[in-house]
Amino acid sequence: MADIRFNSIEDTELADLWYAVGGAAVRHPGHFQPLYEALSTELLARRGEGLNPWLEQRFREFRLVDSKEDILANISSPPEVS
């Protein structure tokens, strides 16, 4: 069953949200992980087996740049100590 929170969102917009929230979920899993998982579930329900190739094609141009930015951010920001 589809998540009604995402009913009015097109697949491409949903994928963009998934990508953006994924980065936040890595940095703050306690806060963004549930939303990331809901977005993942919705995308899989909509796209099925074709999801991974579709996401790869959609975000290929961002991955290398984002990886470099993430590395630089991690180097310049010491980890939080709890």
C-alpha positions in Angstrom: 0.0 0.0 0.0 1.3 3.4 -1.0 2.2 6.0 1.7 -0.4 8.8 1.5 2.3 11.3 2.4 3.7 10.9 -1.1 0.5 10.7 -3.2 0.9 14.1 -4.9 4.7 13.8 -5.5 6.0 12.6 -8.9 8.6 9.8 -9.1 11.4 12.2 -10.0 10.6 14.6 -7.2 10.3 11.6 -4.8 13.7 10.4 -5.9 15.2 13.8 -5.3 13.8 13.8 -1.8 15.2 10.3 -1.3 18.7 11.4 -2.4 18.7 14.6 -0.3 17.3 12.9 2.8 19.8 10.0 2.4 22.7 12.3 3.1 21.0 13.7 6.1 20.1 10.2 7.3 23.8 9.2 7.2 24.8 12.2 9.3 21.8 12.1 11.7 20.3 8.6 11.6 18.1 9.0 14.7 16.2 11.8 13.1 16.1 11.3 9.3 16.3 7.5 9.0 12.6 6.8 9.3 11.8 9.3 6.5 14.6 7.9 4.4 13.2 4.4 4.8 9.7 5.5 4.0 10.9 7.2 0.8 12.9 4.1 -0.2 9.8 1.9 0.4 7.7 4.2 -1.7 10.2 4.4 -4.6 10.5 0.6 -4.6 6.7 0.2 -4.7 6.5 2.5 -7.6 9.5 1.4 -9.7 10.0 -2.2 -8.6 12.9 -4.0 -10.2 13.8 -1.0 -12.4 14.5 1.2 -9.4 18.2 0.8 -9.1 19.1 1.4 -12.7 16.7 4.4 -12.8 18.3 5.9 -9.7 21.8 5.2 -11.0 21.0 7.1 -14.2 19.3 9.9 -12.4 22.0 10.6 -9.9 25.2 9.5 -11.7 26.4 13.1 -12.3 26.0 14.0 -8.6 27.7 11.0 -6.9 31.4 11.9 -7.5 30.9 15.6 -6.6 28.9 14.7 -3.5 31.5 12.1 -2.4 34.2 14.7 -2.6 32.1 17.3 -0.7 31.3 14.7 2.0 35.0 13.8 2.4 35.9 17.5 2.8 33.1 18.1 5.2 34.2 15.1 7.3 37.8 16.3 7.3 36.9 19.9 8.4 34.3 18.9 11.0 35.4 16.7 13.8 32.9 14.0 14.8 30.4 14.9 17.6 31.2 13.4 20.9 28.2 12.2 22.9 
